[in-house]
Amino acid sequence: MRAWVAAIAGSVFGLLAAPTAPALEPDAAPAASPAEPFATVPPPGDHWLWVPDRLLHHSLLIDGDAGEVRGILDTPTELMFPPPLVSRSRGEIYSADILYSRGTRGTRSDFVSLYDWTTLAAKGEIELPTRLGQSNTSFGYAELLGDRFIALFNQFPQVSVSILDIDRRQFVGEIPIAGCAAIYPVSESRFATLCGDGTALQVDLDGEGKKLETRPSARFFDPIGDPVFMAAARDGARWVFVSFAGRVHTLDFSGASPRIEPAWSLLGEKESASGWYPGGLQHVAIHAAARRLYVVMHEGESGSHKQPGPEIWVFDLDTQQRIARFEPPNLTAAWIASVAGIDPGSFTYRLMEWVMPQEGVHAIVVTPDERPVLFARNAERGAVAVMDALTGEVLRVIGDTGLAGPTMRQP
């Protein structure tokens, strides 16, 4: 803790001691604003990532290959905003925002902000008559359905999903989903939601984005004895949920009704006896082409499902067998080194990696391309690891990615 405080203090004092720019003379004219933006954002690469920072109220757009920040998107003063959405074909970014007229009180406004991808300039907004929900991760609270509709989860005054039409730039309607939560996209006209009675609900839309019909699944998990995490991984029209005890539940939403596939376990007898559990906040990811499932794991006990994990286990989705165990780097050391200006190749940095505890990671994302990378993040450390998703090799650590946040999203 003392090292952490010293690192932050050194950074702050260094900024305070930095020389300030000279003031303009009274008769000096301000520089003219350029007609065009001084920098633009290129099309997103295969290994780009949004990294939201809940304390600084913005999302960093990082290039995982270069290890650099390509842009920043600000949000209102929210702690638990979902990562931005991106339509590559439209060249637009969508941010689900909440704003109070007096900062933390006053008249509330719920809206989706629209930004140009190339300039990150605001293009407008779509106001919502409904109230957006938020949670610790806000996983599945704002999702694109194909390239036409945006689905948004509301928690009050009723639990529902709002649909926005991007073409028309307007609110379409509200779909009640009492007893359920989160949005799991399936197609442009279909999404699923997870329900508290151990089922899932499949929702179909018509061509205008209005509710066509809903179909519940059979009960596929025990919400009392072994609940599933809300964070899940998508495999086309299938969604994979992992339970607190390590059971894997897969639902196929490609048909008229949800189809439940046989459940299986991440754990053998040896791992169960050693107290291994899945854990974290965005703890599962899938590489569909390689048929690989990635899960953050830790040694804990019943009720430790939010703890970060020092390992990421890799499973073959078809054989349901573990094929690898990856160890992410020490993100505590990486973050403090970036704040204190310590060279990652130095002896001091290597000593920090050895001395400082390995806190593990809360969140992972795997890119879907042919040479995938695995991003890993601790919710309380401003660093992101970039690993080879096929071998587990640590390619680099991006050590200056903000202060805190539990989620990530690919654009």
N, C-alpha and C positions, 0 to 999 in steps of 0.2 A: 504493500500500500504506500509506504514512504517513497519508493522508487517511482510509483505512478504519479504521486503528488508532485514530486520534484520535477518529473518530466513535463507535466502540464505547466507548472509554475515557470520553468525555464523558457518554455515556448511563449507564454503570455508576457513575461518580462522582456523577452527579446523583441516582441512586437511593440511593447510600450517604449522601448529604448530606440527603436528605429527612427531615423530622421524623417521629419515630415516634409511634404512638398511646400515650396515657398508660396506665400500668398500672392494673389494677383495685385498689381498696382491699381489704385483707384480708377485710373483712366484706361486700364487694359480691358480689351473686349474679350469675352469668352470665345473659345474656339468654336467654329461652326460644326454642327452635327453632320456626320457623313450621310450622304444620300442613301448609301447601301450599308448593310451590316458589315462590321469589320471582320467577321468570321462566320462561316457556315458549317453545318453539320453534314458530312457525307452520308450516303445510304448506310444503314446499319450493317455491320459485319456479322459473320456467323457466331462470333464470340463476344458480342456486346451484351451489356447487362445494366438494368436499372438497379440502383442501390439506394433505397429510401433512408433518410435520416430523420427520425422522429423528433429529435431535439433541435435540429437546425431547420426543420420544416422545408426540406427540399429533397429531391431525388437526383443523385449523381448518375450520369450516363457514362459508363466506363467501357473502354476497349480492353478486353481481356488479353489480347495478343500483345498489344503495345504496353499494357499496364498504365494507361493514361486516361484522364477524364476528358470526355469529348463535349460535355454540356451539363448544365444544371437546370432543373425545372423546379421553381418554387411552388409552394402550396400555402393556403391560409394557415393560421395558427392551430393546426390539428396535430395531435400526437399519434393517432392511429390510422392515418390515411392509407389506402391501398396503393400499390405501385401504379405508375401511369400505364395506359394502354396505347398501343401503336397500330395504326393501319398502314402497312407498307405501300399498298396500292394507292391509297389516297394521299400519302405523305403527311399524315396528321397524327397528333398525340391527343389523348383524351384523359383528363384528370377529374376524378369524382371529388368535389370540394364542398366543405361546409364553412360558413362564415357567419359570425355574430357582429351586429352593428357596433357594439361597444367592446369588442375584443373577446371577452369571456362571457358576455351577457348581451341582452338587447334582442333585436329582431334577428331571427335566424334565416339564412338563405342556404338552400341546397341546390347545387347546379353542377353541370359538367362543363369544364373549361376546355376549349379547343385551341390547339397550338399548331403552328406550321413546323414540320420536322426540320426543314433546312435551316431556318432562322431561329427557331424556338420562340417566335413572336406569337402573341395571343391573336387568335382569329375570331373569337366570339365565345359564346356560352349558351347552354341550353338549360333553362330553369326547370326545376322539378317541383311539383305540388306535393310530393311525398318527402319523407325524412329518411336520409341515408343512415344505415347502421354502421357501427364500427366495433372492432374487437381488438385484442392484443395484436393479432397478425392481420386482421381483415382479409384473411384468405378466402377467396371466392366471393368477395363482396362487390366487386366491379369486374365484369368480364365482357369480352367481345364475343358475339355469336356470329361467326363468319365475318363478313365485311359490311354487313348492313345494319345490325342492331347492337346496342349496348344493353346489357342486363345489370341491374343494380339492386342490391339487397337492402331492404328496409326492416327495422326492428320495431318501430312504433309510429303511430298509434296501433298499427297492426303489422304482423309479420307478413311481408309481401316482397314481390320482385317488380321493379319498374322497368319498362322497356322504352328505349329511345331509338328513334329512327334516324340514322346518320344522314341518309339521303335528304330527308325533309327537314332535318335539324329541329325535330320536335319530339315532345313526350307522347308516347302512344297510349300507354295505359298501365294499370297496376294489377298484378296477379296475386291474389292471396295464397299463402302457403303455410297456414297455421300449423305449428308444431314442427316445422322444418327450418333449415338454415343453409346458407351458402349456395353458390351457383357453380355447377359443373358443366361447362359447354360441351355439346355433342355435335351440333351442326348449326347452320344459320337459322334453322327453325325449331331447334330442340335443345333443351338443357335439362339437367337433373338437379335435385336438391336432397340433402340428407335429413332424415327425420328422427325425432327423439324416441320413437317407439321401436327402433331397430330396422326401419325400412328406408327406402328411397322413393322419391316421387319423380316421375318423368313428365315433363311439360312440353307440349307441342304448340307451336305458333302457326298462325295462318300467314299469308303473304304480306299482310299489313303489320305483322308483329303482335296481333291480339291473340289471346288464349284460344286455342282450338280444342284441346282436351288434355286431361291429366290422367296418368296411370300409375298407381302405386306398385312397388315391388312386394314380394313376400318378405317376411322378417329374415334378415341375413346376419344380424349380430345381436348380442345381448347387451342392451344399453346400461344395465346395472352390473352384471357379472364381468363383462369384458367389452367396454365401449370402444369404438374406433375413433381415431383422430379425425378432426375436420380436414386437416391438410391431406391431400391425396394426390395421386399421379395419374396422368392421362395416357392412354394407349389407344389412340384413334377414338372409336365410339365406346371404348371400355374405360372404366375408372377403377383404380386399385386403391383400396383402403387398408390401413394396417391398424390392428387393435393394440390396446395398451399392453397386452400380454404377448404380442408378436404374432398374432394370427393374420393372415393375408386374405382379404375378401375382395373378389373381383365381380363387378357388375357390367354386363353388356347392354348398352342402350341403343343398339342398332335396329332392333326389331320393334314390333308394335307395342310390346311391353318389356320392362326390364327383365333380363335373364341373369340369374345368380349362378356363378361358377363354383365348383367345389373349393372350399377354403383349405389353406395349408399353413404350415408354421415356419417362421424364420429360424426357430430354435430346435436343436437336437437335445438329447438328454444331458449332455455335457454342458452345453451353453445355459440350459435352464438351471442346472445345479449351481452354476457359477454366478447366477443372478444377472444375466444379460437381458436388457430390455430395449425396445426402440424408444427414442426420446427426442425432444427438440420442439421446434415450432413450425418449421417447414422441412420436415425430416425425410421425405420420400421423393424420388425422381425416377423417371424411366427414359431409357434410350430405346425407342421402339424398333429401329432397324437392327440393332445388335441384340435385341430381346434381353435387356439387362434392367434389373431393378436395383436401385441404390437406397439404402436405409441408414440413417444415423443411429448408432447403438452406444449404450453405456451400461456399466455395471451398477445396478441400483436395486430398487424394491418396488412393491406395489405403491403407486402414487408418485413415482419419480418421473412420470412421462414428459415433463417439461424440461428436464435437465439436459444440458448439451452432452454430446457424445464425443469421446476421443477417437472413435473408429467409425468408418463408413463401410458397411458390408454390401457386397455385390452378389446378386443372385441371377441365375438363368431363369427367365420367366417361364420357359417351356418345360425344363426339367425340374424346376422348383428347388434347385440345389445351389448352395453358396459356392461361388467360384473365386472370390477374392475378399481380402480385408485391407482397406486403405487407411492410412493414418494421416490426417491433415496436419499441417505445420502448426507451430505455436503462434497463434494470432495475437496473444497478449504481448509477446516480445516484439512482434512485427509492428503493432500499433504504437507502442511506447517508443520504439526506435524511430518511427516516422515523425512523431511529435518532437522528440529530442534531437533529431537530426543526426542519428547514428547510422553510419554506412552499413547496409545489410551484409557486406562482405568482410566486415571487420571482426577482429577478435572479440571486441566488446559485444557485438551482436550475437556471436556464437555463444559467448558466456551467458548472455541474457536468455537465449533459448534453452540452455541447460539448467539455469537456476530457476527461472520463472515456471510456475505450474502450467501444465497443459490443460486449459479450461475446456477444450473441445469446441464443437460447433453446434449451432441450433438449426441452421438452414443450409440447404443444398439446391443447386440447379444444374441440370445436365443439358448441354446443347444438342440439338437433333441432327447435326451434320455428320459427314463420314469420318471426320477426325474430331470427335467431340471432346470438349473440356468439361470439367466438373468444377463449379464454383462452390465455395464453402465459406460460411460466415458465422461468427459468434455475435449474438444480439447485443452484447455490451462492449464490443471491441470494434474500433473503426478500421478494420482490415479485412480483406477478402483474399482467400487462397484460390489460385488457379491451378488445377491439376489435370493431368491427362486422364480422361474418363475411362480409358481402356487398360492402362497400366498402373494408374495411381501415382505416377511420378509428379512431384511438385514442380510446376513450370515456373511459377513466380508467385510472390505475395504482393498485393497492392496495399500498401500500408497506410494510406491516407484517404479513407473512404467515409469520413464523417465521425460521428460520436456513438450513435446507438440506433438499432433497428433490427427487427426480427425476420424480415422478408427480403426477397429479391425477385426480379422478373426479367425475362428476356424480352427485348422489343420485337 
